Every structure is written in structure tokens, then in C-alpha cells.
Amino acid sequence: MLNIVLLEPEMPANTGNIGRTCVATGTRLHLIEPLGFRINDKMLKRAGLDYWEKLDVTIYDDYQDFLDKNPGAKIYMATTKSKQTYSDVTYEEDAYIMFGKESAGIPEEILLDNKETCVRIPMMPEERSLNLSNSVAVILYEALRQQGFPGLEEQGQLHRYRW
């Protein structure tokens, strides 16, 4: 099972959207404090809709707590500063893909400790970054594609008609 890690997320709507994406893909969500909102925040619940109760989520006190509780985890760091793109790597079945807070990303000290597993989403050079929930979706679906979309619906269904 893939894992999405949010390091100090600030916006409840982004985290709610990411939680919904995690439920839809059978992915675990890891939240590293401090959070910029409370878990019972109505914006978080609104973005996650009725999916939030189905979410496999773990909350950690800080980055070190996350590392201590996930020894040996293969962690890919999503950052605009990486030389390799998100599609340049092969994601393991139990990979952790980490994203930093909306205002600052992942601290450079952490990136330097993980430079071989840093990845970026290509974009125009004058643009700073994409929305966090969009970035998670782009990279998560690449990892799922590489694995053959394990356990996900194989065929879409129409509501009133047949294909």
C-alpha cells in the first residue's frame, strides 16, 4: 500500500481533498504536526466529504516521530528543487511520498538528507508551485500507474446506460 505524507500541512481544504484521494486509491495518509488546522475543522470535513471516516490516517508529533515510527521507510520527497522528475523513479509497493507545507515546502535540511529520492513535477520556470492536493494526485497516480493500479476499479460503469 502506498503512503502519502504531509509535513505540517496548513490548509484544511487541501488536506481534505488529499484525504479523499487517499480513500479513493486505497492509500494511507500520514500527517506530521504541527497542523495549520484542527482535524475536526469543518473545511477539512467539507473537502473530504463523507470519505473522511474511511480514511486510514496517522498523525505524528513531528518529523522525528514519523521517522521513529516508520523505520526503513523508502521516502520520496516532492519538491520544486529536485533535478529528477516524479516519473524518473520507480515507486515501491509500500513507498512513502512526502509533501511539505503549502507556504514553504519541505525544509532544505531534510531534502539534503534525501537527495536521491527527491522528485519534482515539471512546470514553467517562472511558476513557484502547483496546489498541494493537485501535486499529490499527479505523483500518487504515477506511482499507482507504475504498479498497474492494484485493487482499483478496472472498468468504469455508466449510471443509466451500458457501454
N, C-alpha and C positions, 0 to 999 in steps of 0.2 A: 504494500500500500504506500502510495506517495504521501509526502508530508509538506504542507505549506507552513512556513514560519514567518510571523510578523514581529519584527523587532520594534517595540514601542510605537505601535500604531496610534495615530492621533485623531482620525476621523471615523466616527461610528458608522456612517453610511458606507464607507469603503470596506470596513471590516464586516459589516452585514452582507454586502454583496459578495465578498470573498467567502464568507461562511456558506452562503447559498451555493456558490460554485463548488465548494468542497463537498457539500452534501450531494450535489448532482453528479459528482465524479467519484464518489467513494474515497475521498482524500481526507486525511487528518489535518486539523488546524492547530497550530501552536502559537500562543500569544505570549510575548515577553513583556513584562511590565517595566516601566510604568506605562499604563494605557492613558490615552487622552480622553477617556470617557469611562462610564461605568457599564458593566456587562448588561445591566437591566435598562440601559438607555433606550428610550423609545425610537430614536433614529436608527440604532443598531437593529432592533427588532423589526422595524418597518422595512429596512433594506433586506433583511434575511427572511422576511415574511414568516410563514409557518414552518420554514425549514430549520429554524434555529434549534428546536427541540431534538432534531435528528442529527445534529452536528456532533462529531467526535472532536472535542476541543480540550486542550490542556493549557493551563495558564502557569507561567513561571515568574518567580520574583525578579529575576534579572538574567542577563545573558549567561553568566557563570552557572546559575541554577539550571538553565536549559542544557548547557554542556554537561554538567554533572549527571543529569537525569537521562541523557541520551549519549552514553559513551560510545565512541566509534562511529557515530553517525556521519555519513557522507553528505556534506552540506555544500550546496551550490549557492553562491551569493549573487543576487541580482543587483547590478549596479550600472550606472551610465558610464563608469570609468574603466570597465574591462576592455581588454584587447580582443577577447573571443566573444562570439555571439552565442545566444542561447541554443542555437541549432548546431553549434560546433561540438557539443559534448553529447555523450551517451548517458542518459539518466538511469540509474539502477532502480530496481523494483521498489526499494524502500528509501529512495533518495529524499533528502530534505532540501527544499528550495526556500531560501531566506530572502525577505524583502525588508528594507529599512523604513523608518517613519517618513511620512509624506514630506515633511519640511527639510529633511537633511539626508535621508538615505541611511545606509549602513556606515558606521564610523570607519574612517580610513585605517585605524589600527587593526580592526577586525578584518578588513579587506586584505591588508598586507599579510596577515597570518593565513589567509586562504586564497592567495592569488591564482593558484592553479584551477580553482573551481569558481572563479568569478565569471559571470556571464552578463551580456548586455543585449538589449533589444535595439537593433539599428534604427536610427531616426535622423532627421535633418540636423546638421551640426549646430545650428543656432537655437534649437529647441532644448530645453532643460531636461524634461522627462515626460513620460506618459502618466496617466492616472494610475494609482496603485492597483485598484481592482482590475483594470484592463491589463496591466503588466502581469499580474498573477495569472489571468486567464490565458494570455499568449504563451507564457512559458509552461504552465501546467499542461495545456493541451498539446504542446510539442512533446513533453515527456510521455503523456498518455499515447500519443500517436506512435512514438518510438516503440512502445510496449504493446501495440495492437489494440488499444482501448480495452484493457481487461475488465470484464464484468459489466461493461456498458452496453446499452441497448444496441442491438445490431441492425434493426430495421425500423424506420420511422413509420408511424401509423397516421392516417388521416382520421379526422373525427367523424365525418358523415359519409365518406366515400372510401372505396378501396383503390389501391394502386393498380 
